[in-house]
Structures are given as C-alpha cells and as structure tokens.
Amino acid sequence: MNNVNVPKEVNTYCPKCKHHTVHTVSLYKAGKRRALAVGERAHAREKEGYGGQKYALQHTFAKTTKKQTLRLKCKTCSYMYHKDGIRLRKLALV
C-alpha cells in the first residue's frame, strides 16, 4: 500500500459512551523523551567512558515503512484512544 486517504471525522464505537459516535481522527506522534527517567539515566551511565555503546547502533533497516497509529477522539465525551494502523508509505487526512 502506498497512499491511503483517511477522513478527518469518522463514526465509530466509543468504549466510554458505549455506542457509536463521531470521532476526530489525527496521527499519533510520540512525545519528547524525558532525560531524567530511570532508563535514560541508566543508558547514559552505560554509554559514558570507554567501551562504546550498550548495544549496537542499527545502520541497515529491514523495513521501508512504519506503522501509522491513528488517534481517535470522541466528540461527545472527548475520550481518546489509539487504533493500530497498517504499514503504508503515506497517510493523508482528508
């Protein structure tokens, strides 16, 4: 699949309202990583000094596309949930 058009508003089931309502559709984007999180600090500690990376940096990638995750927001109760997407090159909200 190359290009897929997804409507900005879709009528689908809301788990909070427990019936079908209109939802606004947007693309999920991961937030900024917290530098003071325990895992981030542990990784920084492993990286410092001699000895290189904790694990190898990936240079060759097997996949050419990423899975796009859709974020659905109910217009009546403002409940948000994610819908797992499919592999595609370009997703357009129309």
C-alpha positions as CSV (number, residue, x, y, z in Angstrom):
1,M,0.0,0.0,0.0
2,N,1.4,3.4,-1.0
3,N,-1.0,6.2,-0.3
4,V,-4.1,6.0,1.9
5,N,-6.7,8.7,2.4
6,V,-8.4,8.7,5.9
7,P,-11.3,11.0,6.7
8,K,-10.8,13.6,9.5
9,E,-14.1,12.6,11.1
10,V,-15.4,9.1,11.4
11,N,-18.4,7.5,13.0
12,T,-17.2,4.6,15.2
13,Y,-17.7,2.9,18.5
14,C,-16.7,4.8,21.7
15,P,-15.7,2.5,24.6
16,K,-16.7,5.2,27.2
17,C,-20.1,6.2,25.7
18,K,-20.7,2.5,24.8
19,H,-22.2,3.4,21.4
20,H,-21.2,4.8,18.0
21,T,-20.4,8.5,18.0
22,V,-18.5,10.9,15.7
23,H,-14.7,10.8,16.3
24,T,-12.0,13.2,15.1
25,V,-9.0,11.4,13.6
26,S,-5.4,12.5,13.9
27,L,-2.0,10.9,13.6
28,Y,-0.3,9.8,16.8
29,K,3.2,11.3,17.4
30,A,5.4,10.1,20.2
31,G,6.3,12.8,22.8
32,K,9.7,14.0,23.8
33,R,11.7,11.6,25.9
34,R,12.4,12.6,29.5
35,A,16.1,12.9,30.2
36,L,15.7,12.3,33.9
37,A,13.8,9.0,33.5
38,V,15.4,6.0,35.2
39,G,16.0,4.1,31.9
40,E,17.5,7.2,30.2
41,R,19.9,7.7,33.1
42,A,20.9,4.1,33.1
43,H,21.6,4.2,29.4
44,A,23.7,7.3,29.7
45,R,25.7,5.7,32.5
46,E,26.4,2.6,30.3
47,K,27.5,4.8,27.4
48,E,30.0,7.0,29.2
49,G,33.7,6.2,29.4
50,Y,35.4,3.6,27.2
51,G,33.7,0.6,25.8
52,G,31.3,2.1,23.3
53,Q,27.5,1.6,23.1
54,K,25.4,-0.5,25.3
55,Y,24.0,-2.2,22.2
56,A,24.9,-1.8,18.5
57,L,23.5,1.1,16.5
58,Q,21.3,-0.1,13.7
59,H,22.6,1.0,10.3
60,T,20.7,-1.3,7.9
61,F,16.9,-1.4,8.3
62,A,14.8,-4.3,7.0
63,K,11.5,-2.3,6.8
64,T,10.9,0.5,4.4
65,T,7.7,1.8,6.0
66,K,6.4,2.4,9.5
67,K,3.0,1.5,11.0
68,Q,1.0,4.7,11.4
69,T,-1.1,4.8,14.5
70,L,-4.4,6.7,14.4
71,R,-5.6,8.8,17.4
72,L,-9.4,8.8,17.8
73,K,-11.1,11.4,19.9
74,C,-14.8,11.2,20.7
75,K,-16.7,14.4,20.1
76,T,-19.3,13.9,22.8
77,C,-17.1,12.8,25.8
78,S,-13.6,13.7,24.5
79,Y,-12.3,10.2,25.2
80,M,-9.1,9.5,23.3
81,Y,-7.8,6.1,22.2
82,H,-5.4,4.7,19.6
83,K,-6.2,2.5,16.7
84,D,-3.3,0.4,15.4
85,G,-2.6,1.3,11.8
86,I,-1.3,-0.7,8.8
87,R,2.1,-0.4,7.1
88,L,1.9,2.3,4.4
89,R,4.2,4.9,2.9
90,K,1.9,7.9,3.1
91,L,-1.3,8.5,5.1
92,A,-3.3,11.6,4.2
93,L,-6.1,13.0,6.4
94,V,-8.8,14.4,4.1
